[in-house]
Amino acid sequence: MPAFFEELLLCVVAMEACGGTHYWGREIGKLGHEVRLIPPAYVKPFVKRQKNDMADAEAICEAAA
């Protein structure tokens, strides 16, 4: 995963906060990206349909905006 973020132009990276995202947020932040960890309670209202990775990603994007 670090290799992927090294290749990206600097951007905002939004993730739903959990134990693992704190580590990855620090690592991605070291590469110069702006990291936003969003509490699950703020993401849940944006999930429009069944819980899956695609629906979660869409909800995280909306919550970050």
A tleap script that builds the chain and sets N, CA, C and O, in Angstrom:
source leaprc.protein.ff14SB
mol = sequence {
  NMET PRO ALA PHE PHE GLU GLU LEU LEU LEU
  CYS VAL VAL ALA MET GLU ALA CYS GLY GLY
  THR HIE TYR TRP GLY ARG GLU ILE GLY LYS
  LEU GLY HIE GLU VAL ARG LEU ILE PRO PRO
  ALA TYR VAL LYS PRO PHE VAL LYS ARG GLN
  LYS ASN ASP MET ALA ASP ALA GLU ALA ILE
  CYS GLU ALA ALA CALA
}
set mol.1.N position { 0.807 -1.188 0.000 }
set mol.1.CA position { 0.000 0.000 0.000 }
set mol.1.C position { 0.860 1.265 0.000 }
set mol.1.O position { 0.500 2.220 -0.688 }
set mol.2.N position { 1.961 1.323 0.724 }
set mol.2.CA position { 2.768 2.546 0.675 }
set mol.2.C position { 3.243 2.888 -0.738 }
set mol.2.O position { 3.297 4.062 -1.104 }
set mol.3.N position { 3.584 1.880 -1.527 }
set mol.3.CA position { 4.042 2.135 -2.901 }
set mol.3.C position { 2.953 2.816 -3.720 }
set mol.3.O position { 3.248 3.685 -4.541 }
set mol.4.N position { 1.705 2.433 -3.507 }
set mol.4.CA position { 0.588 3.057 -4.212 }
set mol.4.C position { 0.507 4.541 -3.889 }
set mol.4.O position { 0.380 5.366 -4.793 }
set mol.5.N position { 0.578 4.889 -2.607 }
set mol.5.CA position { 0.454 6.282 -2.195 }
set mol.5.C position { 1.694 7.111 -2.544 }
set mol.5.O position { 1.592 8.327 -2.706 }
set mol.6.N position { 2.851 6.478 -2.663 }
set mol.6.CA position { 4.051 7.197 -3.095 }
set mol.6.C position { 3.906 7.695 -4.525 }
set mol.6.O position { 4.437 8.749 -4.875 }
set mol.7.N position { 3.183 6.935 -5.359 }
set mol.7.CA position { 3.018 7.288 -6.772 }
set mol.7.C position { 1.953 8.355 -7.000 }
set mol.7.O position { 1.963 9.009 -8.042 }
set mol.8.N position { 1.037 8.547 -6.059 }
set mol.8.CA position { -0.046 9.522 -6.217 }
set mol.8.C position { 0.450 10.951 -6.021 }
set mol.8.O position { 1.363 11.208 -5.236 }
set mol.9.N position { -0.172 11.870 -6.750 }
set mol.9.CA position { 0.042 13.281 -6.448 }
set mol.9.C position { -0.547 13.534 -5.063 }
set mol.9.O position { -1.455 12.819 -4.638 }
set mol.10.N position { -0.048 14.529 -4.365 }
set mol.10.CA position { -0.546 14.816 -3.018 }
set mol.10.C position { -2.044 15.090 -3.065 }
set mol.10.O position { -2.519 15.838 -3.920 }
set mol.11.N position { -2.778 14.484 -2.150 }
set mol.11.CA position { -4.237 14.600 -2.138 }
set mol.11.C position { -4.751 14.400 -0.714 }
set mol.11.O position { -3.983 14.159 0.217 }
set mol.12.N position { -6.064 14.508 -0.575 }
set mol.12.CA position { -6.737 14.222 0.693 }
set mol.12.C position { -7.099 12.746 0.699 }
set mol.12.O position { -7.703 12.249 -0.251 }
set mol.13.N position { -6.734 12.044 1.764 }
set mol.13.CA position { -7.064 10.628 1.923 }
set mol.13.C position { -7.999 10.524 3.117 }
set mol.13.O position { -7.597 10.785 4.251 }
set mol.14.N position { -9.252 10.142 2.863 }
set mol.14.CA position { -10.248 10.011 3.937 }
set mol.14.C position { -10.472 8.535 4.236 }
set mol.14.O position { -10.630 7.722 3.326 }
set mol.15.N position { -10.483 8.200 5.520 }
set mol.15.CA position { -10.700 6.821 5.950 }
set mol.15.C position { -11.628 6.804 7.153 }
set mol.15.O position { -11.615 7.712 7.984 }
set mol.16.N position { -12.433 5.752 7.228 }
set mol.16.CA position { -13.266 5.562 8.412 }
set mol.16.C position { -12.360 5.098 9.542 }
set mol.16.O position { -11.626 4.121 9.390 }
set mol.17.N position { -12.407 5.784 10.658 }
set mol.17.CA position { -11.492 5.523 11.763 }
set mol.17.C position { -11.744 4.159 12.405 }
set mol.17.O position { -12.880 3.777 12.686 }
set mol.18.N position { -10.647 3.447 12.624 }
set mol.18.CA position { -10.646 2.198 13.391 }
set mol.18.C position { -9.208 1.982 13.838 }
set mol.18.O position { -8.356 2.830 13.570 }
set mol.19.N position { -8.919 0.907 14.490 }
set mol.19.CA position { -7.570 0.676 14.994 }
set mol.19.C position { -6.504 0.703 13.920 }
set mol.19.O position { -5.456 1.319 14.117 }
set mol.20.N position { -6.734 0.063 12.805 }
set mol.20.CA position { -5.740 -0.002 11.743 }
set mol.20.C position { -5.542 1.296 10.990 }
set mol.20.O position { -4.452 1.563 10.484 }
set mol.21.N position { -6.587 2.105 10.910 }
set mol.21.CA position { -6.461 3.331 10.128 }
set mol.21.C position { -5.574 4.364 10.799 }
set mol.21.O position { -5.020 5.225 10.116 }
set mol.22.N position { -5.425 4.308 12.092 }
set mol.22.CA position { -4.541 5.255 12.776 }
set mol.22.C position { -3.098 5.026 12.329 }
set mol.22.O position { -2.360 5.979 12.083 }
set mol.23.N position { -2.705 3.767 12.228 }
set mol.23.CA position { -1.358 3.442 11.744 }
set mol.23.C position { -1.187 3.902 10.300 }
set mol.23.O position { -0.232 4.610 9.977 }
set mol.24.N position { -2.118 3.496 9.431 }
set mol.24.CA position { -1.999 3.843 8.018 }
set mol.24.C position { -2.115 5.344 7.802 }
set mol.24.O position { -1.476 5.885 6.900 }
set mol.25.N position { -2.907 6.018 8.600 }
set mol.25.CA position { -3.005 7.468 8.496 }
set mol.25.C position { -1.671 8.143 8.759 }
set mol.25.O position { -1.296 9.081 8.056 }
set mol.26.N position { -0.952 7.667 9.772 }
set mol.26.CA position { 0.370 8.226 10.057 }
set mol.26.C position { 1.346 7.947 8.915 }
set mol.26.O position { 2.106 8.828 8.513 }
set mol.27.N position { 1.321 6.718 8.395 }
set mol.27.CA position { 2.242 6.355 7.315 }
set mol.27.C position { 1.950 7.143 6.040 }
set mol.27.O position { 2.874 7.618 5.379 }
set mol.28.N position { 0.688 7.282 5.698 }
set mol.28.CA position { 0.304 8.035 4.500 }
set mol.28.C position { 0.593 9.517 4.693 }
set mol.28.O position { 1.004 10.198 3.753 }
set mol.29.N position { 0.384 10.014 5.890 }
set mol.29.CA position { 0.687 11.410 6.195 }
set mol.29.C position { 2.168 11.726 6.048 }
set mol.29.O position { 2.526 12.833 5.645 }
set mol.30.N position { 3.029 10.773 6.366 }
set mol.30.CA position { 4.466 10.965 6.214 }
set mol.30.C position { 4.851 11.199 4.756 }
set mol.30.O position { 5.882 11.807 4.470 }
set mol.31.N position { 4.022 10.717 3.841 }
set mol.31.CA position { 4.294 10.886 2.407 }
set mol.31.C position { 3.825 12.245 1.902 }
set mol.31.O position { 4.036 12.581 0.736 }
set mol.32.N position { 3.186 13.032 2.777 }
set mol.32.CA position { 2.764 14.375 2.406 }
set mol.32.C position { 1.287 14.530 2.109 }
set mol.32.O position { 0.825 15.642 1.855 }
set mol.33.N position { 0.535 13.440 2.135 }
set mol.33.CA position { -0.899 13.516 1.890 }
set mol.33.C position { -1.616 14.071 3.123 }
set mol.33.O position { -1.140 13.931 4.250 }
set mol.34.N position { -2.770 14.703 2.889 }
set mol.34.CA position { -3.605 15.158 4.001 }
set mol.34.C position { -4.544 14.009 4.366 }
set mol.34.O position { -5.333 13.563 3.533 }
set mol.35.N position { -4.462 13.541 5.582 }
set mol.35.CA position { -5.254 12.390 6.021 }
set mol.35.C position { -6.399 12.867 6.900 }
set mol.35.O position { -6.204 13.663 7.818 }
set mol.36.N position { -7.598 12.372 6.607 }
set mol.36.CA position { -8.779 12.669 7.428 }
set mol.36.C position { -9.357 11.348 7.919 }
set mol.36.O position { -9.801 10.519 7.125 }
set mol.37.N position { -9.347 11.164 9.225 }
set mol.37.CA position { -9.969 9.985 9.829 }
set mol.37.C position { -11.357 10.396 10.301 }
set mol.37.O position { -11.503 11.312 11.110 }
set mol.38.N position { -12.350 9.723 9.800 }
set mol.38.CA position { -13.732 10.089 10.081 }
set mol.38.C position { -14.353 9.036 11.000 }
set mol.38.O position { -14.299 7.846 10.690 }
set mol.39.N position { -14.939 9.451 12.119 }
set mol.39.CA position { -15.560 8.498 13.038 }
set mol.39.C position { -16.692 7.720 12.347 }
set mol.39.O position { -17.436 8.288 11.547 }
set mol.40.N position { -16.820 6.437 12.652 }
set mol.40.CA position { -17.878 5.626 12.029 }
set mol.40.C position { -19.279 6.214 12.203 }
set mol.40.O position { -20.121 6.079 11.316 }
set mol.41.N position { -19.529 6.855 13.320 }
set mol.41.CA position { -20.859 7.446 13.549 }
set mol.41.C position { -21.164 8.554 12.542 }
set mol.41.O position { -22.331 8.815 12.251 }
set mol.42.N position { -20.134 9.206 12.008 }
set mol.42.CA position { -20.341 10.261 11.011 }
set mol.42.C position { -20.497 9.690 9.613 }
set mol.42.O position { -21.062 10.345 8.737 }
set mol.43.N position { -20.006 8.482 9.392 }
set mol.43.CA position { -20.089 7.839 8.070 }
set mol.43.C position { -21.421 7.122 7.901 }
set mol.43.O position { -22.018 7.170 6.826 }
set mol.44.N position { -21.890 6.462 8.946 }
set mol.44.CA position { -23.090 5.622 8.868 }
set mol.44.C position { -24.307 6.315 8.248 }
set mol.44.O position { -25.004 5.676 7.459 }
set mol.45.N position { -24.603 7.575 8.555 }
set mol.45.CA position { -25.781 8.201 7.941 }
set mol.45.C position { -25.704 8.318 6.417 }
set mol.45.O position { -26.730 8.500 5.762 }
set mol.46.N position { -24.510 8.215 5.849 }
set mol.46.CA position { -24.346 8.359 4.403 }
set mol.46.C position { -24.426 7.037 3.650 }
set mol.46.O position { -24.436 7.035 2.419 }
set mol.47.N position { -24.483 5.906 4.367 }
set mol.47.CA position { -24.604 4.605 3.704 }
set mol.47.C position { -26.043 4.467 3.230 }
set mol.47.O position { -26.977 4.432 4.032 }
set mol.48.N position { -26.208 4.389 1.901 }
set mol.48.CA position { -27.549 4.411 1.318 }
set mol.48.C position { -28.153 3.022 1.103 }
set mol.48.O position { -29.370 2.890 0.978 }
set mol.49.N position { -27.329 2.012 1.060 }
set mol.49.CA position { -27.824 0.658 0.798 }
set mol.49.C position { -27.019 -0.326 1.622 }
set mol.49.O position { -26.345 0.057 2.579 }
set mol.50.N position { -27.089 -1.590 1.252 }
set mol.50.CA position { -26.427 -2.615 2.057 }
set mol.50.C position { -24.954 -2.316 2.280 }
set mol.50.O position { -24.312 -1.653 1.465 }
set mol.51.N position { -24.429 -2.807 3.384 }
set mol.51.CA position { -23.047 -2.536 3.748 }
set mol.51.C position { -22.107 -3.419 2.919 }
set mol.51.O position { -22.117 -4.644 3.039 }
set mol.52.N position { -21.308 -2.777 2.089 }
set mol.52.CA position { -20.252 -3.448 1.347 }
set mol.52.C position { -19.148 -2.422 1.093 }
set mol.52.O position { -19.320 -1.243 1.400 }
set mol.53.N position { -18.033 -2.854 0.542 }
set mol.53.CA position { -16.889 -1.955 0.390 }
set mol.53.C position { -17.207 -0.749 -0.485 }
set mol.53.O position { -16.801 0.370 -0.168 }
set mol.54.N position { -17.925 -0.964 -1.578 }
set mol.54.CA position { -18.231 0.137 -2.485 }
set mol.54.C position { -19.167 1.160 -1.825 }
set mol.54.O position { -18.955 2.367 -1.939 }
set mol.55.N position { -20.183 0.676 -1.148 }
set mol.55.CA position { -21.117 1.576 -0.457 }
set mol.55.C position { -20.403 2.318 0.666 }
set mol.55.O position { -20.658 3.502 0.887 }
set mol.56.N position { -19.509 1.628 1.380 }
set mol.56.CA position { -18.745 2.276 2.453 }
set mol.56.C position { -17.829 3.362 1.887 }
set mol.56.O position { -17.731 4.446 2.462 }
set mol.57.N position { -17.167 3.087 0.782 }
set mol.57.CA position { -16.267 4.068 0.172 }
set mol.57.C position { -17.035 5.313 -0.261 }
set mol.57.O position { -16.573 6.437 -0.060 }
set mol.58.N position { -18.198 5.109 -0.850 }
set mol.58.CA position { -19.031 6.242 -1.266 }
set mol.58.C position { -19.459 7.074 -0.051 }
set mol.58.O position { -19.431 8.304 -0.093 }
set mol.59.N position { -19.851 6.399 1.023 }
set mol.59.CA position { -20.284 7.091 2.231 }
set mol.59.C position { -19.139 7.876 2.868 }
set mol.59.O position { -19.343 8.983 3.366 }
set mol.60.N position { -17.927 7.298 2.851 }
set mol.60.CA position { -16.768 7.988 3.423 }
set mol.60.C position { -16.455 9.240 2.610 }
set mol.60.O position { -16.126 10.283 3.177 }
set mol.61.N position { -16.555 9.143 1.282 }
set mol.61.CA position { -16.312 10.319 0.428 }
set mol.61.C position { -17.318 11.430 0.730 }
set mol.61.O position { -16.942 12.597 0.834 }
set mol.62.N position { -18.582 11.072 0.869 }
set mol.62.CA position { -19.603 12.077 1.170 }
set mol.62.C position { -19.392 12.682 2.557 }
set mol.62.O position { -19.538 13.890 2.740 }
set mol.63.N position { -19.049 11.841 3.532 }
set mol.63.CA position { -18.829 12.356 4.888 }
set mol.63.C position { -17.603 13.266 4.939 }
set mol.63.O position { -17.587 14.234 5.700 }
set mol.64.N position { -16.590 12.974 4.148 }
set mol.64.CA position { -15.369 13.793 4.134 }
set mol.64.C position { -15.610 15.152 3.497 }
set mol.64.O position { -14.952 16.136 3.833 }
set mol.65.N position { -16.570 15.191 2.567 }
set mol.65.CA position { -16.866 16.459 1.884 }
set mol.65.C position { -17.614 17.352 2.831 }
set mol.65.O position { -17.968 18.475 2.471 }
savepdb mol mol.pdb
quit
